[in-house]
Amino acid sequence: MLLEMRSICKDYPQGKDVVHILKNISLEIDDGDYLAIMGPSGSGKTTLMNIIGCLDTPTSGTYVLAGEDVSSASDDRLADIRNQMIGFVFQSFYLLPKLTALDNVALPLLYANVPRRERRERAAEALASVGLEDRMDFYPNQLSGGQCQRVAIARAMIAKPRILLADEPVASLDPVTGRQILCLLRDIQRQRGVSILMNSHNLDLSLEFSTHIVGMNRGRVVFDGAPGDVTEAVLRDIYGEAAAV
């Protein structure tokens, strides 16, 4: 098992009140899972992903990642875990505009003090693996949205993480390009054994590409199972009465 969460809660103070964002989340994810976290806006998906990605810590509960209890780890330890185990892909790419595709991908290795020649060799290999060997010297404003997302995926994978967190990775892309990106993520998951955790509002693509679905509503997990087990009743639990298969 890659990670295990037990009774995870996350609260935020709001004036004199406390807002309960996550409510007793329990979750297990295996190595090589392709997990889609589904739910309406405000359901707690992003907060859950931030805790999984060690960007935040729970108010209570236990989070064991690769055998280590990280529920109350120090900021320095969480930073080490992020650098060593987790890659991040976001909707907005977050590429540095004044760096080429090659240098954007190599950036995490710079922070890890990897020598320049090795950084560039590994970055070139990573870009080739996502089909951009002919775009290495291009700047972000010279690339399409799909190409920018491929650069972001190469950057996320360059440190060989065990988990790739993708927060709405195709929301800003057209449907054809979005499908291509999800196919690329599926290839990475199958060929490298990387676990992929994806937040998505796209129901059809989530059901098509994932191996594991978690449905959330109002801070709770209301479904945890296989895509084939998602029924109209399950969708109503996740999205309300307006949901339909």
ZIKA-V813108 format. One record per residue. N is the residue number from 1. RES is the residue in one letter. SS is DSSP state (H for helix, E for strand, - for the rest). D_LAST is the distance of its C-alpha to the last C-alpha in whole Angstrom. Layout:
N/RES/SS/D_LAST + N/RES/SS/D_LAST
This chain:
1/M/-/31 + 2/L/-/31 + 3/L/E/30 + 4/E/E/30 + 5/M/E/29 + 6/R/E/30 + 7/S/E/30 + 8/I/E/30 + 9/C/E/30 + 10/K/E/31 + 11/D/E/33 + 12/Y/E/34 + 13/P/E/37 + 14/Q/E/37 + 15/G/-/40 + 16/K/-/41 + 17/D/E/38 + 18/V/E/35 + 19/V/E/32 + 20/H/E/30 + 21/I/E/27 + 22/L/E/26 + 23/K/E/27 + 24/N/E/28 + 25/I/E/25 + 26/S/E/26 + 27/L/E/25 + 28/E/E/26 + 29/I/E/25 + 30/D/-/27 + 31/D/-/29 + 32/G/-/27 + 33/D/-/23 + 34/Y/E/21 + 35/L/E/19 + 36/A/E/16 + 37/I/E/17 + 38/M/E/14 + 39/G/E/14 + 40/P/-/15 + 41/S/-/19 + 42/G/-/21 + 43/S/-/20 + 44/G/-/22 + 45/K/H/21 + 46/T/H/24 + 47/T/H/26 + 48/L/H/25 + 49/M/H/25 + 50/N/H/29 + 51/I/H/30 + 52/I/H/29 + 53/G/-/30 + 54/C/-/34 + 55/L/-/34 + 56/D/-/34 + 57/T/-/35 + 58/P/-/33 + 59/T/-/35 + 60/S/E/35 + 61/G/E/34 + 62/T/E/34 + 63/Y/E/33 + 64/V/E/34 + 65/L/E/34 + 66/A/-/35 + 67/G/-/38 + 68/E/E/39 + 69/D/E/38 + 70/V/-/37 + 71/S/-/37 + 72/S/-/40 + 73/A/-/41 + 74/S/-/43 + 75/D/H/42 + 76/D/H/44 + 77/R/H/43 + 78/L/H/39 + 79/A/H/40 + 80/D/H/42 + 81/I/H/38 + 82/R/H/36 + 83/N/H/39 + 84/Q/H/39 + 85/M/H/36 + 86/I/E/33 + 87/G/E/32 + 88/F/E/30 + 89/V/E/28 + 90/F/E/27 + 91/Q/-/25 + 92/S/-/29 + 93/F/-/31 + 94/Y/-/34 + 95/L/-/36 + 96/L/-/40 + 97/P/-/41 + 98/K/-/44 + 99/L/-/44 + 100/T/E/43 + 101/A/H/40 + 102/L/H/42 + 103/D/H/43 + 104/N/H/40 + 105/V/H/39 + 106/A/H/42 + 107/L/H/42 + 108/P/H/41 + 109/L/H/44 + 110/L/H/46 + 111/Y/H/45 + 112/A/-/46 + 113/N/-/49 + 114/V/-/49 + 115/P/-/51 + 116/R/H/51 + 117/R/H/51 + 118/E/H/49 + 119/R/H/46 + 120/R/H/46 + 121/E/H/46 + 122/R/H/43 + 123/A/H/41 + 124/A/H/42 + 125/E/H/41 + 126/A/H/38 + 127/L/H/37 + 128/A/H/38 + 129/S/H/35 + 130/V/-/33 + 131/G/-/34 + 132/L/-/36 + 133/E/-/40 + 134/D/-/41 + 135/R/-/40 + 136/M/-/42 + 137/D/-/44 + 138/F/-/42 + 139/Y/E/41 + 140/P/H/38 + 141/N/H/39 + 142/Q/H/39 + 143/L/-/36 + 144/S/-/32 + 145/G/H/30 + 146/G/H/28 + 147/Q/H/32 + 148/C/H/32 + 149/Q/H/29 + 150/R/H/30 + 151/V/H/34 + 152/A/H/32 + 153/I/H/30 + 154/A/H/34 + 155/R/H/35 + 156/A/H/33 + 157/M/H/34 + 158/I/-/38 + 159/A/-/38 + 160/K/-/37 + 161/P/-/34 + 162/R/-/32 + 163/I/E/29 + 164/L/E/28 + 165/L/E/26 + 166/A/E/24 + 167/D/E/23 + 168/E/-/21 + 169/P/-/23 + 170/V/-/21 + 171/A/-/20 + 172/S/-/24 + 173/L/-/23 + 174/D/-/22 + 175/P/H/19 + 176/V/H/22 + 177/T/H/24 + 178/G/H/21 + 179/R/H/20 + 180/Q/H/23 + 181/I/H/24 + 182/L/H/21 + 183/C/H/22 + 184/L/H/26 + 185/L/H/24 + 186/R/H/23 + 187/D/H/26 + 188/I/H/28 + 189/Q/H/26 + 190/R/H/27 + 191/Q/H/31 + 192/R/H/32 + 193/G/-/30 + 194/V/-/29 + 195/S/E/26 + 196/I/E/24 + 197/L/E/22 + 198/M/E/20 + 199/N/E/19 + 200/S/-/16 + 201/H/-/14 + 202/N/-/12 + 203/L/H/9 + 204/D/H/9 + 205/L/H/13 + 206/S/H/13 + 207/L/H/11 + 208/E/H/13 + 209/F/H/16 + 210/S/-/16 + 211/T/-/18 + 212/H/E/17 + 213/I/E/15 + 214/V/E/16 + 215/G/E/14 + 216/M/E/17 + 217/N/E/17 + 218/R/-/21 + 219/G/-/23 + 220/R/E/21 + 221/V/E/19 + 222/V/E/17 + 223/F/E/15 + 224/D/E/17 + 225/G/E/16 + 226/A/-/15 + 227/P/H/12 + 228/G/H/12 + 229/D/H/12 + 230/V/-/9 + 231/T/-/7 + 232/E/H/5 + 233/A/H/9 + 234/V/H/9 + 235/L/H/7 + 236/R/H/9 + 237/D/H/12 + 238/I/H/12 + 239/Y/H/11 + 240/G/-/12 + 241/E/-/12 + 242/A/-/10 + 243/A/-/7 + 244/A/-/4 + 245/V/-/0
